[in-house]
Amino acid sequence: MKPQLSKNERIVEGDINRSEGRKKWLAEDVDAHTQMLLEKDARYFLHQALSTPCLDVLTNAQGPYITNRNGKTYFDFHGNNVHQLGFAHPKLVEALKKQLDSLTFSTRRYTNEPAIDFAEKLTSLTPGLDKILMTPNGSSAVGIALKLARAVTGKYKVLSFWDSFHGASLDVVSVSGESVFREHMGPMMPGVERIPPPITYRGIYEGNEDKAIEYLEYVLEKDNQIGAFLAETVRNTDAQIPSKKFWKAARELCDRYGILLILDEIPIALGRTGKLFAYEHFDIIPDILCLGKGLGGGIISQAAIVTKSGYDRFNHISLGHYTFEKSPMGAVAALTTLQVLEEEHILDHVLQLEKIMRAELHVLQDQFSIIGDIRGLGLLWGLELVKDPVFKEKADEEAEAIMYECLRNGLSFKVSKGNVLQLCPALTITAAELRQALSILAQAFQKIIKTQKL
């Protein structure tokens, strides 16, 4: 007997894959052959939350689009946060083809020029952070950061935010705050303290960041075994943006109490917020920076940590030691990604598109009071839908209905926390394409919400 969908399952990191809406989509919007392929997919892959059953079967991904086996294209406003360059950027594809004809793997205890070139380039972009370790994925990068923090401080505890997401491996799940990834996992790694995030909407502080700073200081003062504060500089899943005041205060408190500030920018770095790294918005420098996802240009899985040279004193400890640590393919992908971001002036492009996104979404909010909050930077945006703007009851059913209506018309995005439409397009999308995608969103609101003032 299959377990029933609980109400709590709506309040998670992504859209619900076992809802009536998903069943209706699969029954009415997917052709018979695609249904057969999706059934085979479900037969051979382990089922898990947030994925199985899948939405569609893809055959291509180019620029801001993904394409299914029938030739239907979707604007991909999700992209697993790997599509800073869009999909299959020609310069990246060419660079990887060229590398395939030479060195494809680097055995441990040996290095290679692509890895060295990448390290040199990356650290040139992170003043104050001049040592790196490469790793195949973001969870591993966070794991390395946690181990390094223990080695540096001699303290085993970690402070993080409730509702935060830092990866899916058991050690990283233990220090994250997103409940859906910790459920049914039994005892977690000990030594984790969590505090409420300083979010601006629906948060415990209701936008009063002074209270958030006060709480942070209280915890750090009381517990002298905390050695690391792990946080997303900007929370990706529902686009929550702390103020410069908060981050500067947090940086000062970490310095005062001898705590390493680890900033997880795995989904939000590399131009997503309009700056190469999100921490640049707040005039701070972390002690350890975690990067991943788009670092491999949406083709190669590549991640890294960047940290201070003063912490390079643990050659007797295996901090990472991953098989593909200095992957020449991953290094070429990451180096080319950084070069394309510069050569094609993508950060300037993002800032121009940010103006369009902000203006269009606020026009939508003026039409539909169900949009309780709009927040974003660069090309990372969240629309929080509420049934009542005073009591802020979540409009989760409406959010899901809007998502499926957009899918029918060629726009794909993620629903976060049950009621937040997270809009995260490729940074290379054109202004015309962005307006076209936002038009699909507006039409979905017109159809699903109609003209009612909810």
C-alpha positions in Angstrom: 0.0 0.0 0.0 1.4 3.4 -1.0 1.8 6.0 1.8 -0.7 8.8 1.7 0.4 12.4 0.9 0.5 14.4 4.1 -0.1 18.1 4.4 3.4 18.5 5.7 4.8 17.2 2.4 3.7 20.5 0.8 6.1 22.5 3.0 9.4 21.3 1.5 12.2 22.4 -0.7 10.5 21.7 -4.0 7.2 20.9 -5.6 5.4 17.7 -4.6 5.8 14.7 -7.0 3.0 12.6 -5.5 0.2 15.2 -5.6 -3.0 15.1 -7.6 -1.6 17.8 -9.8 1.4 15.6 -10.8 -1.0 12.7 -11.5 -3.2 15.0 -13.7 -0.1 16.3 -15.6 1.1 12.8 -16.3 -2.3 11.6 -17.4 -3.3 14.6 -19.6 -0.2 16.4 -20.7 2.2 13.5 -21.5 1.9 11.3 -24.6 1.7 7.5 -24.5 5.3 6.9 -25.5 6.6 9.4 -22.9 4.4 7.8 -20.3 6.0 4.5 -21.1 9.5 5.9 -20.7 8.5 7.6 -17.4 7.1 4.3 -16.2 10.4 2.6 -17.0 12.3 5.4 -15.3 10.2 4.8 -12.2 10.8 1.1 -12.5 14.6 1.2 -12.5 15.4 4.3 -10.4 15.0 4.4 -6.6 12.0 6.6 -5.8 12.7 9.6 -3.7 11.0 12.9 -2.7 11.3 15.9 -5.1 11.9 13.7 -8.2 10.2 10.4 -9.0 7.8 10.3 -10.9 9.5 12.7 -13.3 7.7 15.4 -15.3 8.9 14.7 -18.8 11.7 13.1 -20.9 14.3 15.5 -22.3 16.4 15.1 -25.4 18.1 18.4 -25.7 19.2 21.5 -23.7 20.4 24.6 -25.4 20.8 28.2 -24.0 17.8 29.0 -21.8 15.7 26.1 -23.1 15.2 22.4 -22.4 13.4 20.3 -25.0 11.4 17.1 -24.7 11.3 14.1 -27.0 8.4 15.6 -29.0 10.2 18.9 -29.6 8.4 20.9 -27.0 10.6 23.5 -25.5 10.5 24.9 -22.0 12.2 28.0 -20.6 14.1 26.4 -17.8 13.8 28.7 -14.8 15.0 26.0 -12.5 18.0 24.3 -14.1 19.2 22.9 -10.8 21.2 26.2 -10.6 23.8 25.0 -13.0 22.9 27.1 -16.0 24.7 30.4 -15.4 26.0 30.0 -19.0 22.8 28.5 -20.2 23.0 24.9 -21.5 25.7 23.6 -23.9 27.5 26.9 -24.2 29.6 26.5 -27.5 32.8 27.8 -26.0 32.6 25.4 -23.1 31.6 22.5 -25.4 34.7 23.2 -27.6 37.0 23.5 -24.6 35.9 20.1 -23.3 36.2 18.4 -26.7 39.7 19.7 -26.9 40.6 18.4 -23.4 39.1 15.0 -24.3 41.8 14.6 -26.9 44.6 15.0 -24.3 44.4 14.4 -20.5 41.0 13.1 -19.3 42.0 12.0 -15.7 44.7 13.0 -13.2 45.8 10.2 -10.9 46.2 11.1 -7.2 49.7 12.4 -6.3 49.9 14.0 -9.7 48.7 17.4 -10.8 47.9 18.9 -14.2 48.0 22.3 -15.9 44.2 22.7 -16.3 43.8 22.3 -12.5 46.6 24.7 -11.8 45.2 27.3 -14.2 41.8 27.0 -12.7 43.1 27.5 -9.2 45.1 30.5 -10.3 42.1 32.1 -12.0 39.6 31.4 -9.2 41.8 32.8 -6.4 42.5 35.9 -8.5 38.8 36.6 -8.2 38.5 36.1 -4.4 40.8 38.6 -2.7 41.6 37.4 0.8 40.9 33.8 -0.2 43.8 32.2 -2.0 43.8 28.5 -1.4 41.4 25.9 -2.9 40.5 22.3 -2.9 38.5 20.8 -5.7 35.8 18.2 -5.2 33.2 16.6 -7.5 30.0 18.0 -5.9 28.7 20.6 -3.5 27.9 18.3 -0.6 31.5 17.2 -0.6 32.7 20.9 -0.7 30.6 21.6 2.5 32.0 18.4 4.0 35.6 19.6 3.4 34.7 23.0 4.9 33.4 21.4 8.0 36.5 19.3 8.5 38.8 22.2 7.9 36.9 24.3 10.4 37.3 21.6 13.1 41.0 21.4 12.3 41.5 25.2 12.5 39.5 26.0 15.6 39.7 22.7 17.5 36.0 23.0 18.1 33.5 20.4 16.9 30.2 22.3 16.9 28.5 24.0 13.9 25.9 26.7 13.9 23.4 26.9 11.0 20.0 28.3 10.1 16.7 26.4 10.4 15.3 25.8 6.8 18.8 26.0 5.3 19.9 23.5 2.6 23.6 22.7 2.1 23.5 19.3 0.4 22.1 15.8 0.6 24.8 13.6 2.1 24.2 12.5 5.7 27.0 14.6 7.2 25.7 17.8 5.4 22.1 16.9 6.1 23.0 16.8 9.7 24.2 20.4 9.7 21.4 21.7 7.4 18.0 22.9 8.6 15.6 21.6 5.9 13.4 19.1 7.6 12.5 17.0 4.5 16.1 15.9 4.1 16.5 14.8 7.7 13.2 12.9 8.1 13.5 9.2 8.6 17.3 9.3 8.9 17.6 8.6 12.6 20.4 10.0 14.7 22.3 12.9 13.0 25.9 14.0 13.4 26.1 15.6 16.8 27.3 19.1 17.6 24.8 21.1 15.5 23.0 24.2 16.8 20.4 26.0 14.7 18.9 29.4 14.9 16.0 31.0 13.0 17.0 32.7 9.8 16.7 36.5 9.5 14.1 36.3 6.8 12.0 39.2 5.9 8.6 37.5 5.4 6.8 35.0 7.6 9.9 34.8 9.8 10.0 34.7 13.5 11.6 38.2 13.6 9.1 39.6 11.1 11.9 41.7 9.4 13.5 42.9 12.7 17.1 41.9 12.0 18.3 43.5 15.2 16.6 40.6 17.0 18.2 38.1 14.7 21.7 39.6 15.4 20.9 39.6 19.1 20.0 35.9 19.0 23.1 35.1 17.0 25.3 36.9 19.5 23.6 35.2 22.5 24.2 31.7 21.1 27.8 32.4 20.2 28.5 33.9 23.6 26.9 31.0 25.5 28.5 28.1 23.6 32.3 28.1 23.3 32.4 24.8 21.4 31.0 26.4 18.2 33.8 26.5 15.7 31.9 27.3 12.5 28.9 29.3 11.3 27.6 27.7 8.1 25.1 29.7 6.1 23.8 30.5 2.6 24.8 34.1 1.9 21.4 34.4 0.2 19.0 31.6 0.7 18.4 30.1 -2.7 15.3 28.0 -2.4 12.9 30.8 -1.6 15.1 33.8 -2.4 15.6 35.2 1.1 18.1 38.1 1.3 19.5 39.2 4.6 20.7 42.9 4.8 24.2 44.2 4.7 23.8 45.1 8.4 23.1 41.5 9.3 26.1 40.1 7.5 28.5 42.7 8.7 27.4 42.0 12.2 27.7 38.3 11.8 31.2 38.7 10.4 32.2 40.8 13.4 30.7 38.3 15.8 32.5 35.4 14.2 35.8 37.3 14.5 35.1 38.2 18.2 34.3 34.6 19.2 36.9 32.8 17.1 34.4 31.2 14.7 35.0 30.4 11.0 32.3 31.9 8.7 31.5 29.3 6.0 29.4 30.7 3.2 27.6 28.3 1.0 27.2 29.8 -2.5 27.0 26.6 -4.3 23.7 27.6 -6.1 24.0 31.4 -6.1 27.6 32.3 -7.0 29.0 33.0 -10.5 26.7 35.9 -11.3 23.4 34.6 -10.2 22.8 37.6 -7.9 24.4 40.2 -10.2 27.8 39.9 -8.7 30.3 37.1 -9.2 29.9 36.0 -5.6 26.9 36.9 -3.4 29.0 37.9 -0.4 30.3 40.9 -2.4 26.9 42.5 -2.0 27.5 42.7 1.8 31.1 44.0 2.0 32.3 40.9 3.9 34.8 38.1 3.2 34.1 34.6 4.5 36.7 32.3 6.0 35.7 29.5 3.7 33.6 29.8 0.5 31.8 26.8 -1.0 31.2 26.7 -4.7 29.6 24.1 -7.0 26.7 23.5 -9.4 27.3 26.0 -12.2 31.0 25.9 -11.6 31.1 23.1 -14.2 29.1 25.1 -16.7 26.1 22.8 -16.5 28.1 20.0 -18.2 30.6 18.7 -15.7 30.0 18.1 -12.0 32.6 20.3 -10.3 32.8 22.0 -6.9 35.5 23.6 -4.8 36.2 25.4 -1.5 38.2 28.6 -1.4 39.9 29.6 1.8 42.7 31.5 3.5 46.3 30.6 3.1 46.8 30.8 6.8 44.7 27.6 7.1 47.0 25.7 4.9 48.8 23.9 7.8 47.2 20.4 7.9 49.1 18.3 5.4 48.8 15.5 7.9 45.0 15.4 7.5 42.9 14.2 4.6 40.5 17.0 4.2 39.1 16.0 0.8 41.1 13.3 -1.0 38.4 12.6 -3.6 39.2 10.4 -6.7 38.3 13.2 -9.1 39.9 15.9 -6.9 42.0 17.6 -9.7 39.9 16.5 -12.6 41.3 18.1 -15.8 37.8 17.9 -17.4 36.3 19.6 -14.4 39.0 22.2 -14.2 38.7 23.1 -17.9 34.9 23.4 -17.4 35.3 25.6 -14.4 38.0 27.8 -15.9 36.1 28.2 -19.1 33.0 29.2 -17.2 34.9 31.9 -15.4 36.4 33.1 -18.6 33.0 33.2 -20.4 31.4 35.2 -17.6 34.1 37.8 -18.0 34.5 37.8 -21.8 30.8 38.0 -22.5 30.1 40.6 -19.7 27.4 38.4 -18.3 27.3 40.3 -15.0 26.4 43.5 -16.7 23.7 41.6 -18.7 22.3 40.2 -15.4 22.0 43.7 -13.9 20.0 44.8 -17.0 17.7 41.8 -16.8 17.2 42.3 -13.1 15.5 45.6 -13.9 13.1 43.9 -16.3 12.4 41.1 -13.8 11.8 43.5 -10.9 9.4 45.7 -12.9 7.4 42.9 -14.5 6.9 41.0 -11.2 5.7 44.1 -9.4 3.2 44.8 -12.1 2.0 41.2 -11.6 1.8 41.9 -7.8 -0.3 45.0 -8.4 -2.8 42.8 -10.3 -2.9 39.9 -7.9 -2.9 40.4 -4.1 -2.3 36.6 -3.7 1.4 37.6 -4.3 2.3 38.5 -0.7 5.9 39.1 -1.3 8.4 39.6 -4.1 12.1 39.4 -3.4 15.2 38.8 -5.4 18.7 39.9 -6.7 20.0 39.5 -10.2 18.2 36.6 -11.7 17.2 34.8 -8.5 13.6 35.7 -7.6 10.9 34.4 -5.4 7.1 35.1 -5.5 5.5 34.1 -2.2 1.8 33.3 -2.6 -0.6 33.8 0.3 -4.4 33.4 0.6 -4.5 36.2 3.2 -2.0 39.0 3.2 -2.6 39.7 6.9 -2.4 36.2 8.3 -0.1 35.0 5.5 -1.8 31.6 5.0 0.1 29.8 2.4 -1.5 29.5 -1.1 0.1 26.2 -1.8 -2.6 24.7 -4.0 -2.7 27.9 -6.2 1.1 27.8 -6.5 1.1 24.3 -7.7 -1.7 25.0 -10.2 0.2 28.0 -11.6 3.3 25.8 -12.0 1.5 23.2 -14.1 -0.3 25.8 -16.2 3.2 27.3 -16.9 4.5 23.9 -17.8 1.7 23.4 -20.3 2.8 26.7 -22.0 6.5 26.2 -21.9 7.9 27.6 -18.6 9.5 25.4 -16.0 10.3 26.5 -12.5 10.4 25.1 -8.9 7.9 25.7 -6.2 9.7 26.0 -2.9 8.3 25.8 0.7 4.9 24.9 -0.9 4.0 28.4 -1.9 7.1 30.2 -3.3 7.5 30.3 -7.1 11.3 30.4 -7.5 12.4 32.0 -10.8 15.9 31.2 -11.8 16.6 31.6 -15.6 19.8 31.1 -17.4 22.0 34.2 -17.1 22.4 34.3 -20.8 18.7 34.6 -21.6 17.9 37.6 -23.8 15.6 40.4 -22.7 13.1 39.3 -25.3 13.2 35.7 -24.1 12.8 36.8 -20.5 9.7 38.9 -21.3 8.2 36.0 -23.2 8.7 33.7 -20.2 7.2 36.2 -17.8 4.3 36.6 -20.2 3.6 32.9 -19.8 3.7 33.4 -16.0 1.3 36.3 -16.2 -1.1 34.4 -18.3 -1.1 31.5 -15.8 -2.0 33.9 -13.0 -4.9 35.2 -15.2 -6.2 31.7 -15.8 -5.7 30.2 -12.4 -6.4 33.2 -10.1 -8.5 35.0 -12.7 -9.2 38.6 -11.8 -10.2 37.9 -8.2 -8.4 40.0 -5.6 -7.4 37.0 -3.4 
